[in-house]
Amino acid sequence: MSILIARIATQLEIPRRLRAVVRARESSLVALAALVGIIAGIVVAAMGMSVELLHELFFNLEHGERLSARLTLNPYLAVCVPLVGGMVMGAASEIIKRWRPEREIDPIEANALHGGRMSLLGSIIVAAQTVWSSGVGASVGLEAGYTQFASGIASRIGNAFRLRRGDLRILVGCGAAAGIAGAFGAPLAGAFYGFELIIGSYSPNGLAPVGIASLMGFLVARQLEPAELGVVGPEKMTIAGHDLVLAATLGLLAAILGIILMRGVAISENMFARIKLRPFLRTMIGGLCVGLMAIISPQIMSSGHGALRVAGMLDLSLRTVAAVFVLKILASIASLGSGFRGGLFFSSLLIGALGGHLLAVGLTMIWPTVYFDPNAYSVIGMSALSAAVIGGPLTMTFIALETTGDLWLTTAVLVAVIISAQVTREVFGYSFATWRFHLRGETIRSAADIGWMRELTVEKMMRQDVQTVNATATIGALREIFPLSSTAYVIAVDEARRYVGLISVSDAHAAEPGPEDPIKDFLHYRDDMLLPGMAVKEAVLAFDRAEAEALAVVDSFTDRRVIGLLTEAYVLRRYSAALEGRRRDLVGEE
């Protein structure tokens, strides 16, 4: 299989002359972005149709009928399909894990740490797992599959043209932007999703490619599979002054619920990990939990697009809305925690919409003389909770604007998402994607490019032609071997060439002791060393802790064998140059 993939990759190699043309012109990146947008639109339509086909096949639905829009479902199918589907999902995941033990990289991690490099095969696997998970009724969103597959294709195209690091990161953002634009029918929201979540910043040189990719993804997906988000009232929604105040409150409540939801998934994963079940048993249990809840409320199954339409268009009873609200939270936690593939974006939309609806109905019961539009509060709640979960306030603001066309409602949404995102950032510090990175031991908080810091290591910066002296030598011997103009620092080592300390040649020549005094009493930084694998940021912190101008580089803290020397001045110079390079990339300077 690996040989076949290598052959395919070779066939996708772009001629050198064409690569040079693309790398030399910004308009060429825009053209590639348009191509990525077209492919992403096809991906969204194909994945959506595949899930619908699985629903029709497994749950006996009519063509075009949404699983999560069903008010009732055959109990036997509700339980057995996710149960058996979970078993198949877990068994397949176990086989894939043996074949590909490395973890697949998503677009955020790719742009943060790997300069936009992603595995196309890994992206296909993730997309297929997401389609299957949603197809058997697991309460997961398809957005993870959309963005993974589209960004993986974008990365492969960019690598074929050997794009620069900054351009490749933008093209990966184009793939995700086009996927979201096609999925939600919202090109502006897709573009801001690409900027906020995948690229990690807004940049002038990224505006045209991300914008055109998002537009093309929207147009292609709409032509192939017309879809709307569905939380739209039959008439223009009413927004009064008190609604803006309550939008702020709803934003605060959404932040709290979002944190609970994200921590709930982590707790669920931890519980399944502790009982140490085989993967297929874990997903079977998760599927069983979802199936049992689906007997009560089928709306909690799959991504929830159909239920979102129900929540916005039908006059459901308060008990029904409350039941779906609670069960959808539990189903999402059980699905993701047990090992089904997917995201929390679509689920947070439905949960937030139901929460906003409940708040509006509850307020109406308390103050019957004041009108609280349930449809408006559904949109506000949907946007606020998703902003807390995915970490994209402007993305959610534009989704609300593009799906409702109501500017005054969007004003209330903006208030809610700003408070929701800020509170989540201050209290929790992560979105759902970056929280999962944190649980794996990563320090990523956004898609901002920090991979160059890890690539700029001590080993790449150190001097290997170091001067050493035996730690038993005398000051006089040191002065004789190393005159003042010969070198700045000398490393003292023992008989086994292990690091003992560092001495400045100028300090040795200016020292008070006699020529026969040993140097070991005047060595500095005996316990302060650098390792070759340390990143530039770790090196800077090590210099700060030691208050040193130079430090020895050793192979390990155990063996302490000297392999180089590094000065603080050189590290800071390289660090500043790299930061300036990132700044130029950000603003599009040559």
PEVENNOR-V147427 format. One record per backbone hydrogen bond with DSSP energy under -0.5 kcal/mol. NH is the residue of the N-H (numbers start at 1). CO is the residue of the C=O. If there is no record, write none. Layout:
nh co
NH CO
NH CO
This chain:
nh co
5 1
6 2
7 3
8 4
9 5
10 6
11 7
12 8
13 10
14 160
19 15
20 16
21 17
22 18
23 19
24 20
25 21
25 22
28 25
29 25
29 26
30 26
31 27
32 28
33 29
34 30
35 31
36 32
37 33
38 34
39 35
40 36
41 37
42 38
43 39
44 40
45 41
46 42
47 43
48 44
49 45
50 46
51 47
52 48
53 49
54 50
55 51
56 52
57 53
58 54
59 55
60 56
61 55
65 62
69 66
70 67
78 74
79 75
80 76
81 77
83 79
84 80
85 81
86 82
87 83
88 84
89 85
90 86
91 87
92 88
93 89
94 90
95 91
96 92
97 93
98 94
99 95
100 96
110 106
111 107
112 108
113 109
114 109
114 110
116 110
117 110
117 114
120 118
123 119
124 120
125 121
126 122
127 123
128 124
129 125
130 126
131 127
132 128
133 129
134 130
135 131
136 132
137 134
138 133
140 138
141 343
145 142
146 142
147 143
148 144
149 145
150 146
151 147
152 148
153 149
154 150
155 151
156 152
157 153
158 154
159 155
160 156
161 157
162 159
163 158
168 164
169 165
170 166
171 167
172 168
173 169
174 170
175 171
176 172
177 173
178 174
179 175
180 176
181 177
182 178
183 179
184 180
185 181
186 181
190 186
191 187
192 188
193 189
194 190
195 191
196 192
197 193
198 193
198 194
199 194
200 195
201 195
203 201
206 203
207 203
207 204
208 204
210 206
211 207
212 208
213 209
214 210
215 211
216 212
217 213
218 214
219 215
220 216
221 217
222 218
223 219
224 220
225 221
232 230
239 237
243 240
244 240
244 241
245 241
246 242
247 243
248 244
249 245
250 246
251 247
252 248
253 249
254 250
255 251
256 252
257 253
258 254
259 255
260 256
261 257
262 258
263 259
264 260
265 261
266 262
267 263
268 264
269 265
270 266
271 267
272 268
273 269
274 270
275 271
276 272
276 273
277 272
281 278
282 278
283 279
284 280
285 281
286 282
287 283
288 284
289 285
290 286
291 287
292 288
293 289
294 290
295 291
296 292
296 293
297 293
300 297
301 298
302 137
308 304
309 305
310 306
311 307
312 308
313 309
314 310
316 314
321 317
322 318
323 319
324 320
325 321
326 322
327 323
328 324
329 325
330 326
331 327
332 328
333 329
334 330
335 331
336 332
337 333
338 334
339 335
339 336
340 335
343 141
348 344
349 345
350 346
351 347
352 348
353 349
354 350
355 351
356 352
357 353
358 354
359 355
360 356
361 357
362 358
363 359
364 360
365 361
366 362
367 363
370 367
372 370
373 371
374 372
377 373
378 374
379 375
380 376
381 377
382 378
383 379
384 380
385 381
386 382
387 383
388 384
389 385
390 386
391 386
391 387
396 392
397 393
398 394
399 395
400 396
401 397
402 398
403 399
404 400
405 401
407 405
410 406
411 407
412 408
413 409
414 410
415 411
416 412
417 413
418 414
419 415
420 416
421 417
422 418
423 419
424 420
425 421
426 422
427 423
428 424
429 424
432 389
435 431
436 432
437 433
438 434
439 435
440 436
440 437
441 438
442 437
450 112
450 448
451 112
453 450
454 450
455 451
456 452
457 455
458 534
459 532
460 457
461 457
461 458
462 458
463 565
466 464
469 491
471 493
473 470
475 517
476 515
478 474
479 475
480 476
481 477
482 478
483 481
486 483
487 483
490 503
491 467
492 501
493 469
494 498
497 494
499 560
500 492
501 492
502 524
503 490
505 488
506 488
508 504
509 505
510 506
511 508
517 514
519 473
520 471
521 518
522 519
523 520
524 502
528 525
529 527
530 552
532 554
534 531
536 453
536 456
539 535
540 536
541 537
542 538
543 539
544 540
545 541
546 542
547 543
548 543
551 566
553 564
554 530
554 552
555 561
560 556
562 497
563 553
564 553
565 463
566 551
568 549
569 549
571 567
572 568
573 569
574 570
575 571
576 572
577 573
578 574
579 575
580 576
581 577
582 578
583 579
584 580
585 581
586 582
587 583
588 584
589 584
